[in-house]
Amino acid sequence: MPLGQLHSPYPDYAKLAKDDPNLVKQYRLPGCNECHGGTGGGGFCPALTQGVWLWGNTDDVLFRLVTLGSAELEKSGFQRYQYGTVHGPMPPMGMTIPTSDQLWKIIAFIRSINPPGTNPPEKVVFGKDARVAQSITALADQIAQLGAPKIEGKEAVGGKDAPALYFGSTKMNNNLAVVHKVAEEGGEGMAASLFVKGEGDEYMRVATTLPKALGSELGGPAFDSINAGKPYYGEAPVMGILYITGYELIKDASGAIIGVYAVGYKK
């Protein structure tokens, strides 16, 4: 079958799940529960309930991923969009699932346990990388304890003039304590930064675990998204090196965008 041409005979997966209370058994029969948990909530492999799709969420890619496994799927020309907390490969399960109908029912079950709006069947939904999502939440939460964000005065970073970013009474410019703590908690290779918005559209990195990046400006697809008032998650170049990243807006008490939280690790 040509790539992209596989379609589920159960497009109304929610109705199927409601009408068939034993649908979960289709998921458990081949042993999916041994890795992903009895109801898909996670085991020693990632949870299937978070609305995060590492390879995309079309019918075609899900059918081939379960059948072929992740290594063969990649060889077939499919792209992995992000990694979860487990970086190991998905094994091929095609030999343990006797019929395509059972596999389509397994996929219907997986769709039914995901949050509404995360899996329209023929639209790729890009989710947050699990490590990145955890670290950027930790960064925002830890800094929020210092107080409300604001810009007050200036302080040079990396030899360049920059607005001074504060949380409460704590100045963030050249303050590496919080970003280093979050990066260490995020595991090997995790980096963390804070950007402040300049007088124009530029965003300058004022605190970071990447010493050579201090004072550099936000660019690439992350800048385009942030400049449009939206967060960004996905691949992005950082000082010429490709990272798996996350960028979230910092807003002051009036709702104005004054900076950016950023985390990521090398691809």
PyMOL commands that set and color helices and strands:
alter all, ss='L'
color gray80, all
select helices_A, chain A and resi 13-19+23-28+32-36+59-68+70-75+94-96+100-112+130-144+177-185+211-213+220-227
alter helices_A, ss='H'
color red, helices_A
select strands_A, chain A and resi 149-154+163-167+170-171+190-197+203-208+232-238+241-251+257-266
alter strands_A, ss='S'
color yellow, strands_A
deselect
rebuild
show_as cartoon
